Amino acid sequence: MVQFIRTMKFAAAIALAIIAVASVSTQSHAQTGTVYLKIVKAGFIIGGSGGHGTLTYHGMHYRLTVGGIGIGTIGIAEARLAGTAYNLHNPADIVGTYEAAGAGLAIVGGPKVARLRNAKGVVLELHGVQLGLEATLGLGGMTISMH
């Protein structure tokens, strides 16, 4: 009987060890990726934006398309932004609508800094330059799709 109890304890310990190892190996850890975006914005009161870019994630490059509508935009400008995408579990997590609220004014050229977040928790921290003339209240969102 004592031998049977020892065998059961040993079997239970092995089973717990297997479960612990399996749960550690299947946990999903968020990663970062590098993002480059080129966006053109134009409008008078209501504006639109469109552009393209790339996500580099684990050495692979993914093509991105950017679009959006903003309220309070006046003028035309092009922004070239680069930065980091945080909280990625896979490349498709970057897809979605990003929200940010703020005000800005760029004349001819000037620095741009943005921190945006989508519903999946992906955060984009972008910086770059803007060329052209644009005044905006920044109330619109930006949508990124992957193709």
N, C-alpha and C positions, 0 to 999 in steps of 0.2 A: 504494500500500500504506500509506504514512504517513497519507494522508487517511482510509483505512478504519479504522485504529487510533484516530485522533483521534475519529472519529464514534462508534466503539464505546465509548471512554472517556466521551464526552459523554453517550451514551445510558445508560450504567451510572450515571453521576452523577445524571442525572435520575431514574432508577428508584429509587436510594437515597434521594433527596430526597422522592419521593412516598411511599415506605414509611415514612420517618421522620415525615412530616406525618400520615400515616394512623394510625400507632401513638400519637402524642401525642393526637390528637383522640378516640381510642377508649378512652383510659385512664379508669378509673372513679375518681373522687375522692369520698371519704367526706364527707358533709355532716352538719349538725346539724339537729335539729328541736326544737320546744317541746312539752312533754308536760304535761297536767293529768290527775290521777287522783283519784277519790273512791272510797275503799275502806272497806267495813264488815267487821270481823272479830269473830267470836264463837266461844266454845268452852269446853270444860272438858277438859283434858288434850289432846285432839285438837280442833283448831279448823278452821274454814273461813272463807274470805273471798270476797267478791264485790264487784264495783263496775264503774264505767264511767269513761270519760275521752275525751280527744281528743289527737291528734297534729297539730301544725301543721307542715307541711313544704312549702317553696317556695310559701307563700301558700295552700295547700290545707289543708282540715281533714278529718281521718279519724277516724271513731268507733272507740273501743276498748272491749273488754270485758275485765275482770280477774277472775281466779279463782285459788283456791289452797287448799292444805291445810297446816296447820302442826302440829307436835308441841310440846307444852308450853304451849299457849295456855290462859289462864284469864281469862274476862271478856268484855266486849263493848266495842268502840271503833269510832270512825269516824275515818279519816284523810283529810285533803284535802292532796294533794301537787302540787307544780308543779316543773318543772325542765327539764333538757335531755337529749335523746337524741343520743348521739355515734355516729359510725361508720355512719351510714345511707347506703346506696347507692341505695335506693328505699324508699318508705313501708312496704312489706311486710316489710322487715328487722326491724321492731319486733316482729313476731309471734314468740312463742316463750316458753320457760320461763326465768325469771330466777332466779339463785341468789344468795343472800347468807346469811352466818352471823353471828349476833351475839346479844346479849341486850339486853332493854330492859324498862322499866317506865314506864307512863304512868297517872297518876291525874287524872281530870277533864279536864285539858288539858295539853298539853306539846309541845315541838318534836319533830319527827321528821326525821331525815336518813337517806337511804339511797343506797347506790351498788350497783347491780345490773348483772349482765352475762348476756346470752343466748349460745347456741351460735354465732350468726352474728357475734359480736363487738360487738354493740350494747351500749353502756353507758348506763344511766340514772342520772343524778345528780338526786335528788329531795329536796325539803325542804318542810316544811309543818307543820301542826298536827294533833294527835290529840285527840279528845274522848272521854271515857268512862273505863272502868277496864279495863286489860289488862296482864297480865304474860305475857311470852312468852320462850322461849329462841331464837326466830327461826330454827329449823331447817328451816322449810318453804320452798318455792319459790313464785313467783308466775308465773302464766301469762297472757300478753296475747294476745288475738285481735283481729282487725280485721273489721268488718262494714260 
